[in-house]
Amino acid sequence: MSKKKVALNLLDDLVQDGTAIVEVNPWLIPATVAVATVPVAVWIASRARTRNLKKTTPN
């Protein structure tokens, strides 16, 4: 078997395992989205605050 076929077989196995986990635990989808969204929201808020502080520097 070529390396490409082995890699594709492993990838197919991972996809099937992930699908099985999500079928058993559907609550993982919104939890994962929330975990990924929180750091982005914190980054955006801190970036906006820093930008506002730079605009309002005293003369």
C-alpha positions as CSV (number, residue, x, y, z in Angstrom):
1,M,0.0,0.0,0.0
2,S,1.2,3.5,-0.8
3,K,1.7,6.1,1.9
4,K,-1.1,8.1,0.5
5,K,-3.6,5.3,0.8
6,V,-2.5,4.6,4.4
7,A,-2.9,8.3,5.3
8,L,-6.4,8.3,3.7
9,N,-7.4,5.2,5.6
10,L,-6.3,6.7,8.8
11,L,-8.1,9.9,8.0
12,D,-11.3,8.0,7.2
13,D,-11.0,6.2,10.6
14,L,-10.6,9.5,12.4
15,V,-13.6,10.9,10.7
16,Q,-15.7,7.9,11.6
17,D,-14.6,8.0,15.2
18,G,-15.4,11.7,15.4
19,T,-18.8,11.2,13.9
20,A,-19.5,8.4,16.3
21,I,-18.6,10.6,19.3
22,V,-20.8,13.4,18.1
23,E,-23.7,11.1,17.5
24,V,-23.4,9.8,21.1
25,N,-22.8,13.3,22.6
26,P,-24.4,16.0,20.4
27,W,-23.9,18.6,23.2
28,L,-20.2,18.6,22.2
29,I,-20.9,20.8,19.1
30,P,-22.1,24.0,20.9
31,A,-19.6,23.4,23.7
32,T,-16.8,23.3,21.2
33,V,-18.0,26.4,19.4
34,A,-18.3,28.3,22.8
35,V,-14.7,27.3,23.8
36,A,-13.4,28.5,20.4
37,T,-15.5,31.8,20.5
38,V,-14.5,33.0,24.0
39,P,-10.8,33.7,23.3
40,V,-11.7,35.5,20.1
41,A,-14.2,37.7,21.9
42,V,-11.6,38.5,24.6
43,W,-9.1,39.4,21.9
44,I,-11.5,41.7,20.1
45,A,-12.5,43.4,23.3
46,S,-8.9,44.0,24.4
47,R,-7.9,45.2,21.0
48,A,-10.8,47.7,21.0
49,R,-9.9,48.9,24.5
50,T,-6.3,49.4,23.6
51,R,-7.2,51.2,20.4
52,N,-9.5,53.6,22.3
53,L,-6.8,54.2,25.0
54,K,-4.3,55.1,22.3
55,K,-6.8,57.6,20.7
56,T,-7.5,59.4,24.0
57,T,-3.9,60.0,25.1
58,P,-3.5,63.3,27.0
59,N,-1.7,66.1,25.3
